[in-house]
Amino acid sequence: MKSPVLPGLALIVAAGMLSSAAVAAGDAEAGGRLFTKMCAGCHSIGKGARGGFGPQLNGVIGRPAGATADYQYSDAMKHSGVVWTKDKLAAYIEAPKKVVSGTRMIFWGISDQEKIDNLLAYLETFQDADH
């Protein structure tokens, strides 16, 4: 005789995993507020974005580091071999100099994983933005 508890337990575990995935996806609206506060002084994003004190970030996920034409990257960034996956961006947002030693980016990093997830969710909304 099969126990009726096991299927129920499996559903609870699966639901918990799905809710964790939803949290990990981040909140793009909160990420936008954080971007404005912490990133927009150097980076632009969205329609008309261009390099300034930092590179524009439209379509950054999946892009090789140092690849936009409208920004002068450091040699360290240009030759890093990094491709900006979500995991690599998360690591960079947390500790830039650990990911690209010699980067000119003057930023200490963010240790709060929720804030990182929110920023990534916001950046994802600009994957197809014109610049």
C-alpha positions as CSV (number, residue, x, y, z in Angstrom):
1,M,0.0,0.0,0.0
2,K,1.4,3.4,-1.0
3,S,1.5,6.2,1.5
4,P,-0.7,9.2,0.5
5,V,1.8,11.5,2.3
6,L,4.6,11.1,-0.3
7,P,2.7,12.6,-3.3
8,G,1.6,15.5,-1.1
9,L,5.2,16.0,0.1
10,A,6.4,16.0,-3.4
11,L,3.9,18.7,-4.4
12,I,4.9,20.9,-1.4
13,V,8.6,20.6,-2.3
14,A,7.9,21.4,-6.0
15,A,5.9,24.4,-5.0
16,G,8.7,25.6,-2.8
17,M,11.2,25.3,-5.6
18,L,8.9,27.2,-7.9
19,S,8.5,30.1,-5.4
20,S,12.2,30.2,-4.9
21,A,12.7,30.5,-8.6
22,A,10.2,33.3,-8.8
23,V,12.1,35.2,-6.0
24,A,15.4,34.6,-7.7
25,A,14.0,36.2,-10.9
26,G,14.0,39.6,-9.2
27,D,11.7,42.6,-9.3
28,A,12.5,44.8,-12.4
29,E,10.7,47.8,-10.9
30,A,12.8,47.7,-7.7
31,G,15.8,47.1,-9.9
32,G,15.0,50.2,-11.9
33,R,14.9,52.3,-8.8
34,L,18.2,50.8,-7.6
35,F,19.7,51.4,-11.1
36,T,18.7,55.1,-11.0
37,K,20.2,55.4,-7.5
38,M,23.4,53.5,-7.9
39,C,24.2,53.0,-11.6
40,A,22.7,55.8,-13.7
41,G,25.4,58.3,-12.8
42,C,27.8,56.4,-15.0
43,H,25.6,54.1,-17.2
44,S,22.7,54.7,-19.5
45,I,20.1,52.3,-20.6
46,G,17.0,52.4,-22.8
47,K,16.1,54.3,-26.0
48,G,19.0,56.6,-26.9
49,A,21.4,55.1,-24.4
50,R,25.1,55.8,-25.2
51,G,28.4,55.4,-23.6
52,G,29.4,58.2,-21.1
53,F,31.4,57.8,-17.9
54,G,30.5,54.1,-18.3
55,P,29.2,52.0,-21.2
56,Q,25.5,51.9,-22.2
57,L,23.9,48.7,-20.9
58,N,21.2,47.9,-23.6
59,G,21.5,44.2,-24.5
60,V,24.3,43.6,-22.0
61,I,23.2,40.0,-21.2
62,G,24.9,37.7,-23.7
63,R,27.3,40.5,-24.9
64,P,31.1,40.1,-24.7
65,A,32.8,42.5,-22.3
66,G,34.3,45.5,-23.9
67,A,32.3,45.2,-27.0
68,T,30.3,48.4,-27.5
69,A,31.8,50.8,-30.0
70,D,30.8,54.0,-28.1
71,Y,32.9,53.5,-25.0
72,Q,36.7,53.4,-24.3
73,Y,37.2,50.2,-22.2
74,S,40.2,49.4,-20.2
75,D,42.6,46.8,-21.6
76,A,41.6,44.6,-18.8
77,M,38.0,44.7,-19.8
78,K,38.7,44.4,-23.5
79,H,40.9,41.3,-23.1
80,S,39.0,39.7,-20.2
81,G,37.2,37.1,-22.4
82,V,34.1,37.6,-20.3
83,V,30.7,37.2,-21.8
84,W,28.0,38.8,-19.7
85,T,25.7,36.0,-18.6
86,K,23.3,36.6,-15.8
87,D,25.6,34.6,-13.4
88,K,28.7,36.6,-14.6
89,L,26.9,39.9,-14.2
90,A,25.7,38.9,-10.7
91,A,29.3,38.1,-9.7
92,Y,30.5,41.4,-11.3
93,I,27.8,43.5,-9.5
94,E,28.8,41.8,-6.2
95,A,32.6,42.3,-6.7
96,P,33.7,43.9,-10.0
97,K,37.5,43.6,-9.4
98,K,37.2,39.9,-8.6
99,V,35.6,39.2,-12.0
100,V,37.8,41.6,-14.1
101,S,41.0,42.4,-12.3
102,G,42.2,45.8,-13.5
103,T,38.7,47.2,-14.4
104,R,38.4,50.9,-14.2
105,M,34.9,50.7,-12.7
106,I,34.9,52.5,-9.4
107,F,32.3,50.5,-7.5
108,W,32.6,48.5,-4.3
109,G,29.9,46.1,-5.3
110,I,26.5,45.0,-3.8
111,S,26.4,42.1,-1.4
112,D,22.6,41.8,-1.1
113,Q,21.5,39.0,-3.5
114,E,17.9,40.4,-3.7
115,K,19.2,43.7,-5.0
116,I,21.5,42.0,-7.5
117,D,18.5,39.9,-8.7
118,N,16.4,43.0,-9.0
119,L,19.1,44.8,-11.1
120,L,19.4,41.8,-13.4
121,A,15.6,41.7,-13.9
122,Y,15.7,45.4,-14.8
123,L,18.6,44.9,-17.2
124,E,16.7,42.1,-18.9
125,T,13.9,44.5,-19.8
126,F,16.4,46.3,-22.1
127,Q,17.7,43.3,-24.1
128,D,16.1,44.6,-27.3
129,A,16.2,48.3,-26.6
130,D,17.4,50.7,-29.3
131,H,20.5,52.7,-28.5
